[in-house]
Amino acid sequence: MMKKALILVLILVLVSTVLTGCMAHRVPDRDEPAGILSGIWHGWIAPIALVWSIFDPDVTIYEAYNGGWWYNFGFYMAIISGFGGLSLSRKRKKDN
């Protein structure tokens, strides 16, 4: 049991380390603002970016220079899907 817990913790640390290299902070490119795919990615890593921003004020969870509505839509969809709220159908419990 202890070995499984150690492996799980190591995997979690590895994934967190890899994802912190993909934070939303970047030098704005005026030719290409962040679009829907960037919004989805930033939504997925927002919880990690939020914790990371405590230690590094240069890290943000939201790209300031974005494409507008489509970026916001992608960001929002990624955030709510992370909490299980994007399901298009619900399963009913069967009464036995």
C-alpha positions as CSV (number, residue, x, y, z in Angstrom):
1,M,0.0,0.0,0.0
2,M,2.8,2.4,0.9
3,K,4.6,1.7,-2.4
4,K,1.4,2.7,-4.4
5,A,1.1,5.9,-2.4
6,L,4.7,6.8,-3.1
7,I,4.3,6.1,-6.8
8,L,1.1,8.2,-6.9
9,V,2.8,11.1,-5.2
10,L,5.8,10.9,-7.5
11,I,3.5,10.9,-10.6
12,L,1.6,13.9,-9.2
13,V,4.8,15.9,-8.6
14,L,6.1,15.0,-12.1
15,V,2.8,16.1,-13.8
16,S,2.7,19.3,-11.7
17,T,6.3,20.1,-12.7
18,V,5.6,19.5,-16.4
19,L,2.4,21.6,-16.4
20,T,4.0,24.6,-14.6
21,G,6.2,25.1,-17.6
22,C,3.0,25.8,-19.6
23,M,1.6,28.7,-17.7
24,A,-0.4,31.5,-19.4
25,H,2.3,34.1,-18.9
26,R,4.0,35.1,-22.2
27,V,5.1,38.2,-24.0
28,P,2.0,39.4,-25.9
29,D,2.2,38.9,-29.7
30,R,0.1,41.6,-31.2
31,D,-0.2,39.7,-34.5
32,E,-1.7,36.6,-32.9
33,P,-3.8,37.0,-29.7
34,A,-4.7,33.9,-27.7
35,G,-7.6,32.0,-29.2
36,I,-10.0,29.2,-28.2
37,L,-7.3,26.5,-28.0
38,S,-5.2,28.7,-25.7
39,G,-8.3,29.4,-23.7
40,I,-8.9,25.7,-23.2
41,W,-5.3,25.0,-22.3
42,H,-5.2,27.9,-19.8
43,G,-8.5,26.7,-18.3
44,W,-7.1,23.2,-17.8
45,I,-4.0,24.5,-16.0
46,A,-5.7,27.3,-14.1
47,P,-5.7,25.5,-10.7
48,I,-2.0,24.8,-11.0
49,A,-1.3,28.4,-12.2
50,L,-3.3,29.8,-9.3
51,V,-1.2,28.0,-6.7
52,W,2.0,28.8,-8.6
53,S,1.1,32.5,-8.8
54,I,1.3,32.6,-4.9
55,F,5.1,32.1,-5.3
56,D,5.7,33.9,-8.6
57,P,3.6,37.1,-9.2
58,D,4.6,37.0,-12.9
59,V,2.4,33.9,-13.4
60,T,-1.2,34.5,-14.4
61,I,-4.1,32.2,-14.8
62,Y,-5.7,34.2,-17.7
63,E,-4.1,35.6,-20.8
64,A,-4.7,39.4,-20.9
65,Y,-4.1,39.7,-24.6
66,N,-6.7,37.3,-26.1
67,G,-9.0,37.0,-29.0
68,G,-12.1,38.0,-27.0
69,W,-15.2,35.9,-26.9
70,W,-13.7,32.7,-28.3
71,Y,-10.8,32.7,-25.8
72,N,-13.3,33.3,-22.9
73,F,-15.5,30.5,-24.2
74,G,-12.6,28.0,-24.3
75,F,-11.4,29.1,-20.9
76,Y,-14.8,28.7,-19.4
77,M,-15.5,25.3,-21.0
78,A,-12.2,24.0,-19.7
79,I,-12.9,25.3,-16.2
80,I,-16.4,23.8,-15.9
81,S,-15.4,20.5,-17.5
82,G,-12.7,20.1,-14.8
83,F,-15.5,20.1,-12.2
84,G,-17.7,17.6,-14.2
85,G,-20.2,20.3,-15.3
86,L,-19.8,19.8,-19.0
87,S,-21.7,16.5,-19.3
88,L,-24.3,16.8,-22.0
89,S,-26.4,13.9,-20.6
90,R,-27.0,12.7,-17.1
91,K,-27.4,9.1,-16.0
92,R,-30.4,8.4,-13.8
93,K,-30.1,6.1,-10.8
94,K,-32.4,3.1,-11.3
95,D,-34.6,2.3,-8.4
96,N,-34.3,-1.4,-7.6
